[in-house]
Amino acid sequence: MLQFILLQAATAAEGAPQQNSWSFWVMMILIFVVFYFFMIRPQQKKQKELQKQRDALKKGDKVITAGGIYGIIKEVQETTFLIEVSKDTTLKVDKGSVYVSAEEAQQAPKEEK
């Protein structure tokens, strides 16, 4: 594919007919559209869904952090959570490091079967 694009660019630069140059730009636009619909857009939707899940977390929810630490949310702040890991141990973690509630993590393997 890359060789085809480079060949198109080379022939357009050599003074080939205007149609080759025009078809090159159409091809480039089609490639961008494919990248957008198959890579960029699904990732944006996934990020929005993850952010919505993080915003819905509240005090008392069981969560799992990016490092694999299980805990219970004790306090929700603007950009961080205070989670209780064990009886007298609390951790302050960034909201971005909390990926999923523990209940959703346990339900996911059941849904895959």
C-alpha positions as CSV (number, residue, x, y, z in Angstrom):
1,M,0.0,0.0,0.0
2,L,2.8,2.4,0.9
3,Q,4.6,1.6,-2.3
4,F,1.4,2.3,-4.3
5,I,1.1,5.7,-2.5
6,L,4.8,6.5,-3.2
7,L,4.4,5.5,-6.8
8,Q,1.4,7.8,-7.1
9,A,3.3,10.7,-5.6
10,A,6.3,10.1,-7.9
11,T,4.1,10.0,-11.0
12,A,2.3,13.1,-10.0
13,A,5.6,14.9,-9.4
14,E,6.9,13.9,-12.9
15,G,4.1,15.8,-14.6
16,A,1.7,12.9,-15.1
17,P,-1.9,13.7,-16.2
18,Q,-4.0,15.6,-13.7
19,Q,-6.2,12.5,-13.1
20,N,-3.4,10.7,-11.2
21,S,-2.9,13.6,-8.8
22,W,-6.6,13.8,-8.2
23,S,-6.9,10.1,-7.6
24,F,-4.0,10.3,-5.1
25,W,-5.9,12.8,-3.0
26,V,-9.1,10.7,-3.2
27,M,-7.1,7.7,-2.0
28,M,-5.6,9.7,0.9
29,I,-9.0,10.9,2.0
30,L,-10.4,7.4,1.9
31,I,-7.5,6.1,4.0
32,F,-8.2,8.9,6.6
33,V,-11.9,8.0,6.7
34,V,-11.1,4.3,7.2
35,F,-8.7,5.2,10.1
36,Y,-11.3,7.4,11.7
37,F,-14.1,4.9,11.6
38,F,-12.1,1.8,12.6
39,M,-9.6,3.3,15.0
40,I,-10.1,6.8,16.2
41,R,-13.9,6.8,16.7
42,P,-14.2,3.5,18.7
43,Q,-11.3,4.7,21.0
44,Q,-13.1,8.0,21.7
45,K,-16.3,6.2,22.5
46,K,-14.5,3.8,24.8
47,Q,-12.8,6.8,26.6
48,K,-16.1,8.6,27.1
49,E,-17.7,5.4,28.5
50,L,-14.8,4.9,30.9
51,Q,-15.0,8.6,32.0
52,K,-18.7,8.2,32.6
53,Q,-18.1,5.1,34.8
54,R,-15.5,6.9,36.8
55,D,-17.8,9.9,37.4
56,A,-20.6,7.5,38.6
57,L,-18.4,5.9,41.3
58,K,-19.4,7.0,44.8
59,K,-18.5,6.4,48.4
60,G,-18.7,2.7,49.3
61,D,-18.1,1.3,45.8
62,K,-15.6,-1.5,45.5
63,V,-12.9,-0.7,42.9
64,I,-9.8,-2.0,41.2
65,T,-6.9,0.3,40.4
66,A,-4.6,0.1,37.4
67,G,-2.0,-1.5,39.7
68,G,-4.4,-4.3,40.6
69,I,-5.2,-3.0,44.1
70,Y,-8.7,-3.8,45.4
71,G,-10.3,-1.3,47.7
72,I,-13.5,0.5,48.8
73,I,-13.9,4.2,48.1
74,K,-14.0,6.2,51.3
75,E,-13.9,9.7,49.8
76,V,-14.4,11.2,46.4
77,Q,-12.5,14.4,45.6
78,E,-12.3,16.4,42.4
79,T,-9.4,14.5,40.8
80,T,-8.7,11.7,43.4
81,F,-10.3,8.9,45.4
82,L,-9.4,8.0,48.9
83,I,-9.7,4.2,49.0
84,E,-9.5,1.8,51.9
85,V,-7.3,-1.2,51.2
86,S,-7.4,-2.9,54.6
87,K,-8.7,-2.0,58.0
88,D,-6.3,0.9,58.8
89,T,-4.8,1.4,55.4
90,T,-6.1,4.1,53.0
91,L,-4.6,5.2,49.7
92,K,-5.1,8.4,47.8
93,V,-5.2,7.5,44.1
94,D,-5.8,9.5,40.9
95,K,-9.2,9.0,39.3
96,G,-7.5,8.0,36.1
97,S,-5.9,5.0,37.7
98,V,-9.3,3.5,38.7
99,Y,-10.5,1.4,35.8
100,V,-13.5,-0.6,36.9
101,S,-15.6,-1.3,39.9
102,A,-15.0,-4.7,41.4
103,E,-18.6,-5.8,40.7
104,E,-18.2,-5.1,37.0
105,A,-14.9,-6.9,36.9
106,Q,-16.5,-10.1,38.3
107,Q,-19.4,-9.9,35.9
108,A,-17.2,-9.5,32.8
109,P,-15.8,-13.1,32.7
110,K,-19.3,-14.5,33.1
111,E,-20.5,-12.5,30.1
112,E,-17.7,-13.8,27.8
113,K,-18.7,-17.4,28.3
